[in-house]
Amino acid sequence: MKLKHTFLLGFSLLLASISMIAQDETIFIEEPEAVEETVNDTLPKTKKYGIRLGVDISKLVRTAVEDGYTSFEVNGDYRLTNKIYAAAELGTSDRVWDEDGLKTTTTGSYIKIGADLNAYNNWLNMNNAIFGGLRYGFSSFKQELNTFDIYTTNPAFPTTPREVSIEESGLTASWAELIVGFKTEVLNNLYLSINLQVKRKISEQKPEDFDNLIIPGFNRTYDFSEFGVGYGYTISYLIPLYKK
């Protein structure tokens, strides 16, 4: 009996010891090392940066179908940032004005330089533009007065055109221009564009005996206003240099 009590006491002490050891023991579980993850931008670079060159096909069409009109213009732009483009136009003009009792011939060239801002948010892989821009225009030209009518209010003496040949060269003019339009990529890197222009003369040299009826690059002038208008319909090709 005594042996039995001794055995139970020993067994109880063993269980108590095991319980105390289990409570005091802390089991450490080693956490796996943090794996550094390098987040790579998986979006492809789709925004093309380069030089876009083109011609104004509206001037080519008018040259082909309109008498007394010969004009040619090349244009280009270069993408500076996501939305801003440096832009320029360079052209020549040879036009005959034969209205209101006057016939004149204007021949010259012009350049326009400035920048465009694209307001259109393209979807992925699109490169279209709805843009507005500013230009500074400068023209060098000559004017020739061919015929004019002598004004009279007497119906008994009708006016007859008087032929002359008065020419003045070395004339210049400058203007500021606001341009708005849009460009659409119809094929890969090939664009069609339509634009409207509002111009305001800054300076103008006039012939001594008559006014400038047309200024190359500025177009038609008016006695009562310093403003002019214009338009363009261009086809251009983008030479991509890199992407962002």
Secondary structure, 3 states (H helix, E strand, C coil): CHHHHHHHHHHHHHHHHHHHHHHHCCCCCCCCCCCCCCCCCCCCCCCEEEEEEEEEHHHHHHHHHCCCEEEEEEEEEEECCCCEEEEEEEEEEEEEEEECCEEEEEEEEEEEEEEEEECCCCCCCCCCEEEEEEEEEEEEEEEEEEEEECCCCCCCCCCCEEEEEEEEEEEEEEEEEEEEEEEEEEECCEEEEEEEEEEEEEEECCCCCCCCCEECCCEECECCECEEEEEEEEEEEEEEEEEC
